[in-house]
């Protein structure tokens, strides 16, 4: 049962982190909404980049990569819930693509900028619903349907994933930026 506990703690931590990021994105959107008359493409583009980064993080979560496949492998009891979660993600992705198209076309029309802002808000709302349903329905279901052996396999995947991430971070180049650097890039 220790592996299930580890996995649930890892999932909870990941879920808390992704929800914090979503709240920050939503705050940025709300801030921009307060000044919709001053909305411009650079401001909207900056928020679009935040939302895109959030979306990438959502798809890279351990929940999506390891827990959902483990649940699918052991039961069909989750099929309806997983289909609903996928539908939320799909409709959110369509909203994000629509916003990306508008940003890519460098729309300058006030109405189009406001529509794009609205699409980003709707995206965040759908993802917020998805995350809440994962917590309230998917995780309790996982606790009921996964055996000790299956939790062990999930935990093993989580640990391998964490090790790969740690290894990548160790191998990443480290640059030191100084004020009195002899080269123009400030890298030693």
C-alpha positions in Angstrom: 0.0 0.0 0.0 3.0 2.3 0.4 3.3 2.6 -3.4 -0.3 3.7 -3.7 0.3 6.3 -1.0 3.4 7.5 -2.8 1.6 7.7 -6.1 -1.4 9.5 -4.6 1.0 12.0 -3.0 2.8 12.5 -6.3 -0.5 13.0 -8.1 -1.7 15.4 -5.4 1.5 17.5 -5.6 1.3 17.6 -9.4 -2.4 18.5 -9.3 -1.7 21.3 -6.8 1.1 22.7 -9.0 -0.9 22.6 -12.2 -3.8 24.3 -10.4 -1.5 27.1 -9.2 -0.4 27.7 -12.7 -3.9 27.8 -14.0 -4.9 30.3 -11.3 -2.0 32.5 -12.3 -3.1 32.3 -16.0 -6.7 33.1 -15.0 -5.5 36.1 -13.0 -3.6 37.4 -16.0 -6.8 37.0 -18.1 -8.9 38.8 -15.5 -6.4 41.6 -15.3 -6.5 42.0 -19.0 -10.3 41.8 -18.9 -10.4 44.8 -16.6 -8.7 46.9 -19.3 -10.4 45.4 -22.3 -10.4 48.9 -23.9 -6.6 48.9 -23.9 -6.3 45.2 -25.0 -3.7 44.8 -27.7 -2.0 42.0 -29.6 1.3 42.0 -27.6 -0.6 41.7 -24.3 -2.9 39.0 -25.7 0.1 37.2 -27.2 1.8 37.1 -23.8 -1.2 35.5 -22.2 -1.6 33.1 -25.1 2.0 32.0 -24.4 1.1 31.4 -20.8 -1.9 29.4 -21.7 0.0 27.4 -24.3 2.7 26.6 -21.7 0.0 25.5 -19.2 -1.6 23.3 -21.9 1.8 21.6 -22.6 2.3 21.0 -18.9 -1.2 19.5 -18.6 -0.5 16.9 -21.4 2.9 16.1 -19.8 1.3 15.2 -16.4 1.9 11.8 -14.8 -1.9 11.5 -14.5 -2.4 11.6 -18.2 0.7 9.5 -19.1 0.5 6.8 -16.5 -2.6 6.8 -14.3 -5.2 7.1 -17.0 -3.7 4.2 -19.1 -3.5 2.1 -15.9 -7.2 2.7 -15.1 -8.2 2.0 -18.8 -6.2 -1.3 -18.6 -8.1 -2.7 -15.6 -11.7 -1.5 -15.9 -14.4 -0.2 -18.2 -16.1 1.5 -15.2 -14.2 4.7 -16.0 -14.9 4.8 -19.7 -17.7 7.3 -19.4 -15.8 9.6 -17.1 -12.6 9.3 -19.2 -14.7 10.1 -22.3 -16.1 13.2 -20.6 -12.6 14.3 -19.5 -11.3 13.8 -23.0 -14.3 15.8 -24.4 -13.4 18.7 -22.0 -9.8 18.6 -23.1 -10.7 18.4 -26.8 -13.1 21.3 -26.7 -10.5 23.3 -24.7 -7.9 22.4 -27.3 -10.2 23.7 -30.1 -10.5 27.0 -28.2 -6.8 27.2 -27.8 -6.2 26.5 -31.5 -8.8 29.2 -32.4 -7.0 31.7 -30.2 -3.6 30.6 -31.6 -4.9 31.2 -35.2 -6.1 34.7 -34.3 -2.8 35.5 -32.6 -0.9 34.0 -35.5 -2.8 36.2 -37.9 -1.9 39.2 -35.7 -5.5 40.3 -35.5 -5.7 44.0 -34.5 -9.5 44.4 -34.7 -10.8 45.1 -31.2 -13.7 42.7 -31.5 -11.4 39.9 -32.7 -9.0 40.6 -29.8 -11.9 40.4 -27.3 -13.2 37.1 -28.9 -9.7 35.7 -28.6 -9.5 36.7 -25.0 -12.9 35.1 -24.4 -11.6 31.9 -26.1 -8.7 31.8 -23.7 -11.0 32.3 -20.7 -13.3 29.5 -21.9 -10.2 27.3 -22.3 -9.2 27.9 -18.7 -12.8 27.3 -17.5 -12.9 23.9 -19.3 -9.5 22.9 -17.9 -10.5 24.0 -14.4 -13.6 21.7 -14.7 -11.4 18.8 -15.9 -9.0 19.2 -13.0 -11.8 19.3 -10.5 -13.4 16.2 -11.9 -10.1 14.4 -11.9 -9.8 15.1 -8.2 -13.4 14.4 -7.2 -14.1 11.4 -9.5 -11.0 10.0 -11.2 -8.6 9.7 -8.3 -11.1 8.1 -5.9 -12.0 5.7 -8.8 -8.3 4.8 -9.2 -8.0 4.1 -5.5 -10.9 1.6 -5.8 -9.9 -0.2 -9.0 -6.1 -0.4 -9.0 -4.6 -3.3 -7.2 -1.4 -3.1 -5.2 0.6 -4.5 -8.1 -0.9 -1.9 -10.5 -0.1 0.9 -8.0 3.4 -0.4 -7.9 3.7 -0.2 -11.7 2.3 3.3 -11.6 4.7 4.3 -8.8 7.6 2.7 -10.8 6.7 4.9 -13.8 6.5 8.0 -11.6 9.9 7.3 -10.2 11.5 6.6 -13.6 9.9 9.8 -14.9 11.3 11.8 -11.9 14.8 10.3 -12.5 14.8 11.2 -16.2 13.8 14.8 -15.3 16.5 15.0 -12.7 19.1 13.6 -15.1 18.1 16.2 -17.8 18.4 19.0 -15.3 21.9 17.8 -14.3 23.0 17.7 -17.9 21.6 21.1 -18.8 24.3 23.7 -19.4 24.6 26.3 -16.7 25.4 29.9 -17.7 26.6 32.6 -15.4 25.6 36.1 -16.3 27.7 38.8 -14.8 27.7 42.6 -15.2 31.4 43.0 -15.8 31.7 40.3 -18.4 34.4 40.6 -21.1 32.1 39.2 -23.8 29.0 40.9 -25.1 26.7 38.0 -24.1 27.6 38.0 -20.4 28.3 34.2 -20.5 31.3 32.6 -18.9 
